[in-house]
Amino acid sequence: MVVGLPVTLAAFVATVLYWGVGQHHGQFDLRLYYDAVNWWQSGHDLFSYSQPDPVNIRLGFTYPPLAAILMSPMGLLSYPVVLVTSLVAIVAAGAVFVYLVLRERIRLPRPLMFGLVGVCTAAAFTLEPFRQTFSFGQINIYLSLLVALDLLVLGRRGSKWTGVGIGLAAAIKLTPGIFIVYLLVVGRWRAAVTAMSAAVGFTLASALIAPTETWRYFTSLMWETSRVGFLDTTMNQSVNGLLARLTSPLPPNHKEWLLLAGALAVVGFWRARRAALAGDELAGMTLAGLVGVLVSPVSWVHHIIWVFPAMVILTQRLVGAISALMRDDGRSERTLTARIVEVVSYSVLMTTGLAIWCTPTATLMSVRDSDYVDGGSLLAFAGSVQLLWLVVVLCMLPLERAMGGGRLGDPEDGGAVQARSRSGSTRRQDGEVPAAARRNRIVMSPSALPTALGEQRSIAADPPPGH
């Protein structure tokens, strides 16, 4: 009952929201994968297959050949079997991803943890990136899970295989390659080399199976951004998408894109490095994911899975800031003002975030993609509210500084909340912080859950928003 009731209720609410405000894409991408693989297996050119699209006219297979090879078993099954398998797999992968994110911030007795994961998984699928992944039958949740398993499981254990998941994800789809840059930025040279080696190795393996397709993809097709659809649609929430909406029907200015993307990458990776070196791997991973979304030429909404961990981090800090404000009796006026600013800032971020990520931008702002042609800057920015939120979060996402252990919060917490570093190997990669300082989780009894969800590491609190 403790687990089943809240999970059932949350799933019901998620379903109502999905059918009420969600966009329904009829498993368009899954059908494309299925038909393209069958087309290829019948002797045709993989990249010559295309199917009609209501927005982009026609779309074909746009991933590296390795993705098609891994999807090849679909050719042995009927489409209804593939459909059911895909829907179950997307939800299951989403649940595992949610679990890995939550356990970075909280530890509960197993039944309650499973219940919390169930509720948060249902909540995650009310957000557009998860909802559209489900509706399209997309693969982005699998790629995000590979990255999370690499950084939050193998990396935590100091495994020599750290980087393999990122390398595999980058070989399946190019965009996860941003996490190789993240490993380099934080000085994890061995993991970065492993990731690059894995990406090259998997790609070479695909070249042995499909040499013609692999050569063609990496020498020409990967540079043709027009193959993935129109850049100026509301679905494209990258910086390049905003520029495309500003200049529509003309193409975006590449120099402006490089300048803006470069500036955001510097800020994002600087903050990601701070987080990672302080032991806050969840924030580091999230910031790197947001950088990848912002700087990519094309970032469809269903790519932006990193909204969920950002929401978790913001929620924890908001509840903790409210708790700290309530305990500020007798503090200086300056401290009180800082607390109020923190609470208001994170409240605004969470409120606007829920509004724009639970509702499609086109519906929220009442715009159509055709409106951007000579529509002016105001309309272009109205269609980019999700992008603008991501930029603000990139600069304001709170970071936590890990400690070797000990109690978190004030003495009156009664010991309900403590910090414990994860057990496991103490081996270190180059540039990696010691295992004892790598991570702190909130450990609590069930009765302490409301307090612990927002408990701040007040001994080593992060600077106020914006720093």
NUGUNU-341631 format. One record per residue (C-alpha): x, y, z; residue number from 1. Coordinates in steps of 0.001 Angstrom, whole numbers. Example, Ala and Ser with C-alpha at 12.3 -4.5 7.8 and 13.67 -1.06 7.14 Angstrom:
BEGIN
<node east="12300" north="-4500" up="7800" num="1"/>
<node east="13670" north="-1060" up="7140" num="2"/>
***
This chain:
BEGIN
<node east="0" north="0" up="0" num="1"/>
<node east="2832" north="2425" up="901" num="2"/>
<node east="4356" north="1904" up="-2544" num="3"/>
<node east="1398" north="967" up="-4735" num="4"/>
<node east="-1067" north="3733" up="-3908" num="5"/>
<node east="1148" north="6777" up="-4590" num="6"/>
<node east="2598" north="5143" up="-7707" num="7"/>
<node east="-883" north="4356" up="-9064" num="8"/>
<node east="-2106" north="7865" up="-8303" num="9"/>
<node east="951" north="9475" up="-9890" num="10"/>
<node east="622" north="7275" up="-12992" num="11"/>
<node east="-3057" north="8261" up="-13282" num="12"/>
<node east="-2224" north="11978" up="-13076" num="13"/>
<node east="555" north="11539" up="-15658" num="14"/>
<node east="-1850" north="9768" up="-18025" num="15"/>
<node east="-4500" north="12479" up="-17661" num="16"/>
<node east="-1934" north="15189" up="-18390" num="17"/>
<node east="-585" north="13227" up="-21349" num="18"/>
<node east="-3979" north="12956" up="-23026" num="19"/>
<node east="-5058" north="16434" up="-21945" num="20"/>
<node east="-2160" north="18651" up="-23024" num="21"/>
<node east="425" north="16373" up="-24632" num="22"/>
<node east="1201" north="16140" up="-28324" num="23"/>
<node east="471" north="12733" up="-29809" num="24"/>
<node east="2969" north="11587" up="-32427" num="25"/>
<node east="1756" north="8038" up="-32982" num="26"/>
<node east="5180" north="6428" up="-32441" num="27"/>
<node east="6402" north="8173" up="-35592" num="28"/>
<node east="10115" north="7628" up="-34973" num="29"/>
<node east="9713" north="4012" up="-33896" num="30"/>
<node east="7798" north="3298" up="-37098" num="31"/>
<node east="10559" north="4995" up="-39080" num="32"/>
<node east="13220" north="2848" up="-37371" num="33"/>
<node east="11208" north="-303" up="-38004" num="34"/>
<node east="10498" north="394" up="-41672" num="35"/>
<node east="14024" north="1675" up="-42376" num="36"/>
<node east="15582" north="-1481" up="-40897" num="37"/>
<node east="13265" north="-3708" up="-42921" num="38"/>
<node east="13969" north="-1625" up="-46037" num="39"/>
<node east="17704" north="-2046" up="-45461" num="40"/>
<node east="17463" north="-5776" up="-44775" num="41"/>
<node east="15555" north="-6260" up="-48023" num="42"/>
<node east="18605" north="-5039" up="-49943" num="43"/>
<node east="17975" north="-1293" up="-50274" num="44"/>
<node east="20143" north="1638" up="-49206" num="45"/>
<node east="19503" north="2411" up="-45529" num="46"/>
<node east="19688" north="6170" up="-46001" num="47"/>
<node east="17418" north="6243" up="-49037" num="48"/>
<node east="14376" north="5327" up="-46972" num="49"/>
<node east="12052" north="8153" up="-45936" num="50"/>
<node east="8473" north="8578" up="-44800" num="51"/>
<node east="6053" north="11529" up="-44881" num="52"/>
<node east="6117" north="13922" up="-41936" num="53"/>
<node east="3385" north="16512" up="-41229" num="54"/>
<node east="5940" north="19203" up="-40270" num="55"/>
<node east="9180" north="18359" up="-42087" num="56"/>
<node east="7574" north="16952" up="-45277" num="57"/>
<node east="9736" north="13784" up="-45324" num="58"/>
<node east="12211" north="12279" up="-42869" num="59"/>
<node east="14631" north="9366" up="-43149" num="60"/>
<node east="17080" north="7452" up="-40980" num="61"/>
<node east="19574" north="9975" up="-39576" num="62"/>
<node east="21686" north="7989" up="-37083" num="63"/>
<node east="25054" north="6304" up="-37673" num="64"/>
<node east="24830" north="2766" up="-39098" num="65"/>
<node east="25629" north="1263" up="-35681" num="66"/>
<node east="22163" north="2337" up="-34529" num="67"/>
<node east="20565" north="454" up="-37434" num="68"/>
<node east="22678" north="-2613" up="-36670" num="69"/>
<node east="21544" north="-2604" up="-33036" num="70"/>
<node east="17945" north="-2169" up="-34215" num="71"/>
<node east="18220" north="-5056" up="-36699" num="72"/>
<node east="16394" north="-7577" up="-34450" num="73"/>
<node east="13243" north="-5538" up="-35081" num="74"/>
<node east="13234" north="-6986" up="-38592" num="75"/>
<node east="12502" north="-10421" up="-37119" num="76"/>
<node east="9400" north="-9240" up="-35248" num="77"/>
<node east="5998" north="-7883" up="-36172" num="78"/>
<node east="5408" north="-4199" up="-35598" num="79"/>
<node east="2833" north="-4688" up="-32781" num="80"/>
<node east="5418" north="-6737" up="-30842" num="81"/>
<node east="8060" north="-4068" up="-31448" num="82"/>
<node east="5623" north="-1357" up="-30358" num="83"/>
<node east="4737" north="-3002" up="-27047" num="84"/>
<node east="8377" north="-3871" up="-26359" num="85"/>
<node east="9451" north="-296" up="-27070" num="86"/>
<node east="6840" north="1295" up="-24797" num="87"/>
<node east="7720" north="-1012" up="-21914" num="88"/>
<node east="11449" north="-486" up="-22472" num="89"/>
<node east="11105" north="3317" up="-22535" num="90"/>
<node east="9222" north="3357" up="-19226" num="91"/>
<node east="11663" north="861" up="-17662" num="92"/>
<node east="14705" north="2848" up="-18828" num="93"/>
<node east="13067" north="6012" up="-17542" num="94"/>
<node east="12502" north="4430" up="-14136" num="95"/>
<node east="16140" north="3304" up="-13860" num="96"/>
<node east="17321" north="6766" up="-14896" num="97"/>
<node east="15056" north="8368" up="-12271" num="98"/>
<node east="16377" north="5951" up="-9630" num="99"/>
<node east="20004" north="6781" up="-10408" num="100"/>
<node east="19243" north="10503" up="-10196" num="101"/>
<node east="17279" north="10277" up="-6946" num="102"/>
<node east="19826" north="8167" up="-5108" num="103"/>
<node east="22393" north="10893" up="-5711" num="104"/>
<node east="20372" north="13088" up="-3362" num="105"/>
<node east="18469" north="10778" up="-1055" num="106"/>
<node east="18510" north="7334" up="525" num="107"/>
<node east="15378" north="5670" up="1875" num="108"/>
<node east="14446" north="2181" up="3059" num="109"/>
<node east="13995" north="55" up="-52" num="110"/>
<node east="10149" north="-68" up="-177" num="111"/>
<node east="9878" north="3699" up="237" num="112"/>
<node east="12658" north="4294" up="-2277" num="113"/>
<node east="10853" north="2168" up="-4848" num="114"/>
<node east="7648" north="4052" up="-4112" num="115"/>
<node east="9410" north="7394" up="-4544" num="116"/>
<node east="10989" north="6213" up="-7797" num="117"/>
<node east="7570" north="5136" up="-9080" num="118"/>
<node east="5988" north="8485" up="-8246" num="119"/>
<node east="8892" north="10457" up="-9702" num="120"/>
<node east="8931" north="8309" up="-12850" num="121"/>
<node east="5267" north="9089" up="-13406" num="122"/>
<node east="6037" north="12762" up="-12750" num="123"/>
<node east="8958" north="12648" up="-15192" num="124"/>
<node east="6646" north="11431" up="-17962" num="125"/>
<node east="4498" north="14531" up="-17519" num="126"/>
<node east="7501" north="16569" up="-18705" num="127"/>
<node east="7689" north="17151" up="-22444" num="128"/>
<node east="11083" north="15468" up="-23051" num="129"/>
<node east="9913" north="12190" up="-21482" num="130"/>
<node east="6392" north="12479" up="-22827" num="131"/>
<node east="7573" north="13049" up="-26381" num="132"/>
<node east="10153" north="10262" up="-26075" num="133"/>
<node east="7229" north="7953" up="-25243" num="134"/>
<node east="4985" north="9415" up="-27943" num="135"/>
<node east="7645" north="9244" up="-30691" num="136"/>
<node east="9140" north="5916" up="-29586" num="137"/>
<node east="12499" north="7671" up="-29378" num="138"/>
<node east="15873" north="6344" up="-28164" num="139"/>
<node east="17148" north="9331" up="-26164" num="140"/>
<node east="16225" north="7874" up="-22777" num="141"/>
<node east="18457" north="4861" up="-23518" num="142"/>
<node east="21388" north="7102" up="-24381" num="143"/>
<node east="20898" north="9220" up="-21253" num="144"/>
<node east="20768" north="6035" up="-19190" num="145"/>
<node east="24072" north="4836" up="-20680" num="146"/>
<node east="25666" north="8135" up="-19643" num="147"/>
<node east="24168" north="7974" up="-16140" num="148"/>
<node east="25313" north="4367" up="-15650" num="149"/>
<node east="28800" north="5408" up="-16711" num="150"/>
<node east="29108" north="8455" up="-14454" num="151"/>
<node east="26923" north="7537" up="-11489" num="152"/>
<node east="27689" north="3817" up="-11237" num="153"/>
<node east="30993" north="2877" up="-12905" num="154"/>
<node east="32560" north="6255" up="-12188" num="155"/>
<node east="31575" north="6104" up="-8521" num="156"/>
<node east="33262" north="2734" up="-8208" num="157"/>
<node east="36429" north="3882" up="-9920" num="158"/>
<node east="35923" north="1192" up="-12559" num="159"/>
<node east="38454" north="942" up="-15367" num="160"/>
<node east="35473" north="586" up="-17720" num="161"/>
<node east="34180" north="4087" up="-16965" num="162"/>
<node east="33617" north="5746" up="-20342" num="163"/>
<node east="32387" north="2693" up="-22228" num="164"/>
<node east="28746" north="3717" up="-21881" num="165"/>
<node east="29446" north="7244" up="-23088" num="166"/>
<node east="31471" north="5880" up="-26001" num="167"/>
<node east="28673" north="3505" up="-27007" num="168"/>
<node east="26079" north="6286" up="-26764" num="169"/>
<node east="28256" north="8571" up="-28942" num="170"/>
<node east="28668" north="5806" up="-31528" num="171"/>
<node east="24892" north="5304" up="-31691" num="172"/>
<node east="24133" north="9029" up="-31891" num="173"/>
<node east="26705" north="11803" up="-32075" num="174"/>
<node east="25268" north="14203" up="-29486" num="175"/>
<node east="26301" north="12205" up="-26340" num="176"/>
<node east="29886" north="12887" up="-27431" num="177"/>
<node east="29578" north="16089" up="-25356" num="178"/>
<node east="30231" north="13923" up="-22297" num="179"/>
<node east="33651" north="12987" up="-23649" num="180"/>
<node east="34419" north="16703" up="-23549" num="181"/>
<node east="33075" north="16760" up="-19988" num="182"/>
<node east="35476" north="13987" up="-18944" num="183"/>
<node east="38366" north="15927" up="-20459" num="184"/>
<node east="37302" north="19177" up="-18796" num="185"/>
<node east="37193" north="17590" up="-15330" num="186"/>
<node east="40544" north="15877" up="-15891" num="187"/>
<node east="39420" north="12252" up="-16025" num="188"/>
<node east="41870" north="11327" up="-18724" num="189"/>
<node east="41584" north="7563" up="-18456" num="190"/>
<node east="37788" north="7632" up="-18657" num="191"/>
<node east="37951" north="10071" up="-21589" num="192"/>
<node east="40385" north="7817" up="-23464" num="193"/>
<node east="38164" north="4820" up="-22728" num="194"/>
<node east="35119" north="6692" up="-24047" num="195"/>
<node east="36911" north="7768" up="-27223" num="196"/>
<node east="38304" north="4275" up="-27748" num="197"/>
<node east="34861" north="2748" up="-27242" num="198"/>
<node east="33263" north="5189" up="-29689" num="199"/>
<node east="35909" north="4466" up="-32321" num="200"/>
<node east="35828" north="738" up="-31626" num="201"/>
<node east="32055" north="434" up="-31953" num="202"/>
<node east="32137" north="2560" up="-35108" num="203"/>
<node east="34855" north="391" up="-36664" num="204"/>
<node east="32834" north="-2698" up="-35768" num="205"/>
<node east="29849" north="-1218" up="-37601" num="206"/>
<node east="32139" north="-488" up="-40562" num="207"/>
<node east="32980" north="-4190" up="-40787" num="208"/>
<node east="29275" north="-5035" up="-40938" num="209"/>
<node east="28098" north="-2088" up="-43052" num="210"/>
<node east="31181" north="-543" up="-44726" num="211"/>
<node east="29356" north="1404" up="-47438" num="212"/>
<node east="26808" north="2956" up="-45097" num="213"/>
<node east="29449" north="3819" up="-42481" num="214"/>
<node east="31726" north="5498" up="-45005" num="215"/>
<node east="28882" north="7460" up="-46549" num="216"/>
<node east="27522" north="8608" up="-43196" num="217"/>
<node east="30794" north="9907" up="-41766" num="218"/>
<node east="32064" north="11469" up="-44996" num="219"/>
<node east="28914" north="13283" up="-46063" num="220"/>
<node east="25562" north="12606" up="-44407" num="221"/>
<node east="26514" north="13616" up="-40872" num="222"/>
<node east="27136" north="17187" up="-42069" num="223"/>
<node east="23721" north="17550" up="-43731" num="224"/>
<node east="21637" north="19081" up="-40934" num="225"/>
<node east="18710" north="19532" up="-43332" num="226"/>
<node east="18143" north="15769" up="-43221" num="227"/>
<node east="16815" north="15954" up="-39652" num="228"/>
<node east="14100" north="18518" up="-40455" num="229"/>
<node east="13542" north="22268" up="-40464" num="230"/>
<node east="15747" north="24092" up="-37961" num="231"/>
<node east="13272" north="26886" up="-37185" num="232"/>
<node east="10502" north="24722" up="-35712" num="233"/>
<node east="9511" north="25194" up="-32075" num="234"/>
<node east="10654" north="21631" up="-31408" num="235"/>
<node east="14281" north="22740" up="-31919" num="236"/>
<node east="15258" north="24311" up="-28585" num="237"/>
<node east="18954" north="24851" up="-29262" num="238"/>
<node east="20660" north="28216" up="-29744" num="239"/>
<node east="20770" north="27441" up="-33448" num="240"/>
<node east="17005" north="26911" up="-33366" num="241"/>
<node east="16465" north="30376" up="-31878" num="242"/>
<node east="18685" north="31942" up="-34532" num="243"/>
<node east="16810" north="30023" up="-37226" num="244"/>
<node east="13499" north="31398" up="-35948" num="245"/>
<node east="14942" north="34918" up="-35901" num="246"/>
<node east="16134" north="34691" up="-39519" num="247"/>
<node east="13359" north="32472" up="-40956" num="248"/>
<node east="12943" north="31779" up="-43866" num="249"/>
<node east="16681" north="32436" up="-44305" num="250"/>
<node east="19213" north="30066" up="-42675" num="251"/>
<node east="20779" north="31083" up="-39325" num="252"/>
<node east="24111" north="32875" up="-39193" num="253"/>
<node east="26845" north="30307" up="-38431" num="254"/>
<node east="29222" north="32857" up="-36884" num="255"/>
<node east="26570" north="34039" up="-34441" num="256"/>
<node east="25776" north="30428" up="-33553" num="257"/>
<node east="29435" north="29606" up="-32908" num="258"/>
<node east="29881" north="32725" up="-30766" num="259"/>
<node east="26805" north="32121" up="-28612" num="260"/>
<node east="27326" north="28368" up="-28386" num="261"/>
<node east="30969" north="28875" up="-27457" num="262"/>
<node east="30104" north="31322" up="-24680" num="263"/>
<node east="27485" north="28973" up="-23208" num="264"/>
<node east="29880" north="26031" up="-23454" num="265"/>
<node east="32548" north="27937" up="-21503" num="266"/>
<node east="30094" north="28876" up="-18740" num="267"/>
<node east="28499" north="25434" up="-18626" num="268"/>
<node east="31719" north="23438" up="-18560" num="269"/>
<node east="33289" north="25804" up="-16014" num="270"/>
<node east="30366" north="25163" up="-13662" num="271"/>
<node east="30326" north="21437" up="-14493" num="272"/>
<node east="34018" north="21197" up="-13602" num="273"/>
<node east="33395" north="22956" up="-10284" num="274"/>
<node east="30600" north="20529" up="-9498" num="275"/>
<node east="32515" north="17407" up="-10483" num="276"/>
<node east="35690" north="18310" up="-8641" num="277"/>
<node east="33630" north="19054" up="-5528" num="278"/>
<node east="32029" north="15621" up="-5736" num="279"/>
<node east="28614" north="16698" up="-7064" num="280"/>
<node east="28556" north="14360" up="-10066" num="281"/>
<node east="24814" north="14762" up="-10591" num="282"/>
<node east="25106" north="18514" up="-11120" num="283"/>
<node east="28207" north="18078" up="-13278" num="284"/>
<node east="26482" north="15523" up="-15486" num="285"/>
<node east="23345" north="17654" up="-15725" num="286"/>
<node east="25256" north="20790" up="-16687" num="287"/>
<node east="27208" north="18898" up="-19343" num="288"/>
<node east="23937" north="17544" up="-20727" num="289"/>
<node east="22461" north="21048" up="-20874" num="290"/>
<node east="25563" north="22311" up="-22686" num="291"/>
<node east="25107" north="19564" up="-25266" num="292"/>
<node east="21471" north="20566" up="-25800" num="293"/>
<node east="22237" north="24273" up="-26141" num="294"/>
<node east="25227" north="24049" up="-28504" num="295"/>
<node east="23936" north="21298" up="-30796" num="296"/>
<node east="22710" north="22487" up="-34215" num="297"/>
<node east="19477" north="20605" up="-33566" num="298"/>
<node east="18030" north="19752" up="-30147" num="299"/>
<node east="14501" north="18451" up="-30378" num="300"/>
<node east="12518" north="18663" up="-27147" num="301"/>
<node east="12673" north="14891" up="-26674" num="302"/>
<node east="16491" north="15193" up="-26503" num="303"/>
<node east="16315" north="17270" up="-23320" num="304"/>
<node east="16076" north="14454" up="-20765" num="305"/>
<node east="18427" north="16486" up="-18541" num="306"/>
<node east="15500" north="18655" up="-17459" num="307"/>
<node east="14543" north="15994" up="-14906" num="308"/>
<node east="17798" north="15931" up="-12890" num="309"/>
<node east="17837" north="19732" up="-13066" num="310"/>
<node east="14346" north="19762" up="-11545" num="311"/>
<node east="15430" north="17356" up="-8794" num="312"/>
<node east="18404" north="19544" up="-7880" num="313"/>
<node east="16288" north="22722" up="-7902" num="314"/>
<node east="13550" north="21105" up="-5821" num="315"/>
<node east="16002" north="19954" up="-3180" num="316"/>
<node east="17634" north="23373" up="-2944" num="317"/>
<node east="14284" north="25202" up="-2877" num="318"/>
<node east="12896" north="23119" up="-24" num="319"/>
<node east="16203" north="23442" up="1796" num="320"/>
<node east="16241" north="27212" up="1293" num="321"/>
<node east="12720" north="27487" up="2733" num="322"/>
<node east="13774" north="25353" up="5699" num="323"/>
<node east="16866" north="27528" up="6256" num="324"/>
<node east="14754" north="30700" up="6043" num="325"/>
<node east="12405" north="29397" up="8730" num="326"/>
<node east="15388" north="28784" up="11030" num="327"/>
<node east="16908" north="32237" up="10503" num="328"/>
<node east="15573" north="33773" up="13734" num="329"/>
<node east="18017" north="36277" up="15122" num="330"/>
<node east="20224" north="36292" up="12045" num="331"/>
<node east="21429" north="39516" up="10446" num="332"/>
<node east="19221" north="41450" up="8054" num="333"/>
<node east="21716" north="40799" up="5264" num="334"/>
<node east="21529" north="37043" up="5806" num="335"/>
<node east="17754" north="37143" up="5910" num="336"/>
<node east="17629" north="39109" up="2654" num="337"/>
<node east="19952" north="36600" up="975" num="338"/>
<node east="17727" north="33727" up="2102" num="339"/>
<node east="14615" north="35450" up="762" num="340"/>
<node east="16302" north="36141" up="-2598" num="341"/>
<node east="17328" north="32488" up="-2787" num="342"/>
<node east="13807" north="31230" up="-2057" num="343"/>
<node east="12218" north="33622" up="-4563" num="344"/>
<node east="14773" north="32811" up="-7275" num="345"/>
<node east="14331" north="29060" up="-7042" num="346"/>
<node east="10549" north="29398" up="-6687" num="347"/>
<node east="10385" north="31361" up="-9942" num="348"/>
<node east="12648" north="28851" up="-11673" num="349"/>
<node east="10547" north="25892" up="-10551" num="350"/>
<node east="7207" north="27556" up="-11312" num="351"/>
<node east="8204" north="28627" up="-14804" num="352"/>
<node east="9943" north="25304" up="-15386" num="353"/>
<node east="6845" north="23285" up="-14579" num="354"/>
<node east="4722" north="25570" up="-16771" num="355"/>
<node east="6916" north="25303" up="-19874" num="356"/>
<node east="8003" north="21670" up="-19546" num="357"/>
<node east="4547" north="20250" up="-18834" num="358"/>
<node east="2990" north="22050" up="-21803" num="359"/>
<node east="4223" north="22127" up="-25430" num="360"/>
<node east="5696" north="25526" up="-26252" num="361"/>
<node east="3480" north="25933" up="-29313" num="362"/>
<node east="391" north="25397" up="-27135" num="363"/>
<node east="1654" north="27529" up="-24256" num="364"/>
<node east="2583" north="30495" up="-26468" num="365"/>
<node east="-151" north="29944" up="-29112" num="366"/>
<node east="2251" north="29950" up="-32046" num="367"/>
<node east="2598" north="27797" up="-35143" num="368"/>
<node east="5870" north="26967" up="-36830" num="369"/>
<node east="4753" north="28737" up="-40006" num="370"/>
<node east="4392" north="31976" up="-38002" num="371"/>
<node east="8166" north="32372" up="-37678" num="372"/>
<node east="8627" north="33322" up="-41320" num="373"/>
<node east="9290" north="37051" up="-41055" num="374"/>
<node east="7577" north="36912" up="-37648" num="375"/>
<node east="10035" north="39153" up="-35839" num="376"/>
<node east="12206" north="38743" up="-32766" num="377"/>
<node east="9384" north="38791" up="-30188" num="378"/>
<node east="7699" north="35773" up="-31758" num="379"/>
<node east="11042" north="33978" up="-32134" num="380"/>
<node east="11786" north="34386" up="-28429" num="381"/>
<node east="8217" north="33393" up="-27521" num="382"/>
<node east="8851" north="30117" up="-29300" num="383"/>
<node east="12122" north="29672" up="-27392" num="384"/>
<node east="10947" north="29918" up="-23779" num="385"/>
<node east="12261" north="26427" up="-23020" num="386"/>
<node east="15661" north="27399" up="-24402" num="387"/>
<node east="15713" north="30571" up="-22298" num="388"/>
<node east="14891" north="28542" up="-19174" num="389"/>
<node east="17770" north="26179" up="-19950" num="390"/>
<node east="20190" north="29099" up="-20264" num="391"/>
<node east="19112" north="30509" up="-16887" num="392"/>
<node east="19429" north="27090" up="-15237" num="393"/>
<node east="22861" north="26615" up="-16802" num="394"/>
<node east="23981" north="29719" up="-14909" num="395"/>
<node east="21990" north="29191" up="-11690" num="396"/>
<node east="21834" north="25441" up="-11051" num="397"/>
<node east="22962" north="25041" up="-7421" num="398"/>
<node east="26062" north="22978" up="-6783" num="399"/>
<node east="26848" north="21029" up="-3651" num="400"/>
<node east="30231" north="20599" up="-2049" num="401"/>
<node east="30877" north="17103" up="-777" num="402"/>
<node east="32354" north="16385" up="2633" num="403"/>
<node east="33979" north="13252" up="3949" num="404"/>
<node east="30971" north="12515" up="6136" num="405"/>
<node east="29255" north="13768" up="9230" num="406"/>
<node east="25960" north="15347" up="10100" num="407"/>
<node east="24212" north="17740" up="7780" num="408"/>
<node east="22207" north="20701" up="8993" num="409"/>
<node east="21675" north="22093" up="12436" num="410"/>
<node east="21835" north="20124" up="15722" num="411"/>
<node east="18062" north="20275" up="16067" num="412"/>
<node east="17748" north="17974" up="13079" num="413"/>
<node east="18063" north="15217" up="15630" num="414"/>
<node east="20447" north="13164" up="13545" num="415"/>
<node east="17704" north="12183" up="11106" num="416"/>
<node east="19782" north="13444" up="8236" num="417"/>
<node east="23381" north="12395" up="7813" num="418"/>
<node east="25942" north="12378" up="5045" num="419"/>
<node east="27592" north="9156" up="4069" num="420"/>
<node east="29938" north="8622" up="1186" num="421"/>
<node east="29192" north="5671" up="-1010" num="422"/>
<node east="31026" north="2483" up="-215" num="423"/>
<node east="33107" north="901" up="-2906" num="424"/>
<node east="36500" north="1087" up="-4484" num="425"/>
<node east="38812" north="3868" up="-3404" num="426"/>
<node east="40805" north="3774" up="-6589" num="427"/>
<node east="41111" north="7129" up="-8279" num="428"/>
<node east="41153" north="8205" up="-11872" num="429"/>
<node east="43310" north="11110" up="-12959" num="430"/>
<node east="41729" north="14345" up="-11783" num="431"/>
<node east="39063" north="12550" up="-9723" num="432"/>
<node east="38313" north="13449" up="-6137" num="433"/>
<node east="38764" north="10758" up="-3451" num="434"/>
<node east="35936" north="8277" up="-2986" num="435"/>
<node east="35260" north="9576" up="520" num="436"/>
<node east="34550" north="13055" up="-863" num="437"/>
<node east="32944" north="12046" up="-4100" num="438"/>
<node east="29382" north="12018" up="-2930" num="439"/>
<node east="27065" north="12548" up="-2" num="440"/>
<node east="23580" north="11240" up="128" num="441"/>
<node east="20764" north="12067" up="2438" num="442"/>
<node east="20107" north="9116" up="4752" num="443"/>
<node east="16883" north="9162" up="6696" num="444"/>
<node east="14164" north="7340" up="8433" num="445"/>
<node east="10688" north="7501" up="6808" num="446"/>
<node east="9553" north="10084" up="9341" num="447"/>
<node east="12380" north="12407" up="8312" num="448"/>
<node east="11509" north="12497" up="4604" num="449"/>
<node east="9871" north="15958" up="4471" num="450"/>
<node east="12863" north="17591" up="6145" num="451"/>
<node east="15509" north="15614" up="4335" num="452"/>
<node east="14208" north="16211" up="822" num="453"/>
<node east="15320" north="19798" up="1044" num="454"/>
<node east="18145" north="19582" up="3538" num="455"/>
<node east="21052" north="21770" up="2572" num="456"/>
<node east="24674" north="21036" up="3131" num="457"/>
<node east="24828" north="24226" up="5177" num="458"/>
<node east="28384" north="23604" up="6350" num="459"/>
<node east="29587" north="24050" up="2784" num="460"/>
<node east="26717" north="25832" up="1078" num="461"/>
<node east="26994" north="27000" up="-2490" num="462"/>
<node east="27031" north="30734" up="-3262" num="463"/>
<node east="23704" north="32502" up="-3885" num="464"/>
<node east="21937" north="32061" up="-7253" num="465"/>
<node east="23801" north="33262" up="-10289" num="466"/>
<node east="27283" north="32404" up="-9035" num="467"/>
***
